[in-house]
Structure formats: C-alpha cells, structure tokens
Amino acid sequence: MQTTDIGLQITPMQPADWEAVRRIYAEGIRTGHATMETTPPGWEKWHGEHLEAGRLVARQGDAVLGWAALTPVSGRCTFAGVAELSVYVGQAHQGRGIGAALLRALIDAAEKAGIWTLQAGILRENAASISLHKKLGFREVGYRERIGKLNGVWRDVVLLERRSPVVGVA
C-alpha cells in the first residue's frame, strides 16, 4: 500500500473490490468518451484479460474512488514487456489528482513487473486523459481514424506510449 500526497491509499485490487470497480467502469462507459465498450464485463472475463501485476485501486477509507489495470498486448513472448493500460476515476471524484496518482502507481508497478512499454488508446474526445498521459511521460505516436463505431458514430483513437527509462534499456 502506498499513501499519496493527496491522502489516498493506492492498494492492489482484490476480488472484493470488483463491484466498486465495475460501477466506476460503468460510469466511464456512460460518458461515451472513456471506452468503446458498451457494458462492463463480469469478474471472470475481466480477471482473465488483465495482468495480475498492476491491478490497483485508489481508496479513501473503505471507498474505492478509482482503479487502474494492465492488459497484455500480445501472447507472444517477445511482447511480454508491453502492456496496455486502463485508468478510471469515479465521476464524483474526478479533478482531484486521483487519475494521476493511479497512473504514477501503475507505471511503478509495471516497471517492477518488467514491463518496458506502456501503451494507451484513448478516444480523441477524452482530452483530460490524453493530457494526463502526456504530463506523465507518454508521447503521442499516432491515431487510428474511424477505428470503430460507438452508438452509430465513428470514433478516432489517439495512441500514446511510454517507454521505461529503467526496464529493457540494455
């Protein structure tokens, strides 16, 4: 557990946190700018798709205010050090630095797990998330134009990545 400078505890996500994580994920889905998903998956599906390393929640007391997690980008061993990330903050708690605290902790957890590249695909309209990632060392590497339709509307995804300065440098 780590305590942030804004008074949060960042802890490993536990199965008991799933309902709060799922609720926050559903809030993000409802915005139409956080993901192309239309419904949050069940625990088994989510658990099977995400790496054990880097499953984090931001807590204040017993309340889960946000979460972050890593997904492998490929099953090939040559890409074992590359992961895609997700960071979500409950709507009532946005704008307080929780996303930044989670992303910093996720970068640290990824490096401890031997991950050398983090990537993010963010819907173009999600300017706050793009800005946050850039502030924490991610660079824009391009975008995928009209990559998918969400509610009948074509959407672009901005691609960002962060190469670790300590893992995979030799």
Stockholm file with secondary structure:
# STOCKHOLM 1.0

chainA/1-170         MQTTDIGLQITPMQPADWEAVRRIYAEGIRTGHATMETTPPGWEKWHGEHLEAGRLVARQGDAVLGWAALTPVSGRCTFAGVAELSVYVGQAHQGRGIGAALLRALIDAAEKAGIWTLQAGILRENAASISLHKKLGFREVGYRERIGKLNGVWRDVVLLERRSPVVGVA
#=GR chainA/1-170 SS CEECTTSCEEEECCGGGHHHHHHHHHHHHHHTSSCSCSSCCCHHHHHHHSCSTTCEEEEETTEEEEEEEEEESCSSGGGTTEEEEEEEECGGGTTSSHHHHHHHHHHHHHHHTTCCEEEEEEETTCHHHHHHHHHTTCEEEEEEEEEEEETTEEEEEEEEEEECSSSSCC
#=GC SS_cons         CEECTTSCEEEECCGGGHHHHHHHHHHHHHHTSSCSCSSCCCHHHHHHHSCSTTCEEEEETTEEEEEEEEEESCSSGGGTTEEEEEEEECGGGTTSSHHHHHHHHHHHHHHHTTCCEEEEEEETTCHHHHHHHHHTTCEEEEEEEEEEEETTEEEEEEEEEEECSSSSCC
//
